[in-house]
Amino acid sequence: MVPFAKFFIAEQPEYQSMNIVIVGGFGTETRQMENTLAQAVRELGIRVSIGVAAGIREMAAYDIHRMPGLVIDGKVIYDGEVPDVEELKKVLLKYSKKTGSKKSDRKKPAARATPKTKPKKSKLRA
């Protein structure tokens, strides 16, 4: 379970939100990962929700061996390292293109087909 979450919503609403979890303790590397991620998201202007999960159980749940870890939409991206802002921006762009479909790309729901024949009446009598 995520103890708290930070939300960064961009001015460009055409992308859906990515779910990002930083897995780690309350050390300096985890804070550095938070700050780097927040800066990259602000510079890119994408829509994400960021949560921080701290503890051994969360590390085991995400299969992270070293802190901090970065998980995007359930996939472990970094395990035990803090990337720089430019590297993190490349990764975020890659995953925002995969998960963030534009509104124009979304399919409209299919119209219901109308039956050509009338339904038959039941022969049962009350």
Order of alpha helices (4+ residues) and beta strands (2+ residues): beta-beta-alpha-beta-alpha-beta-beta-alpha
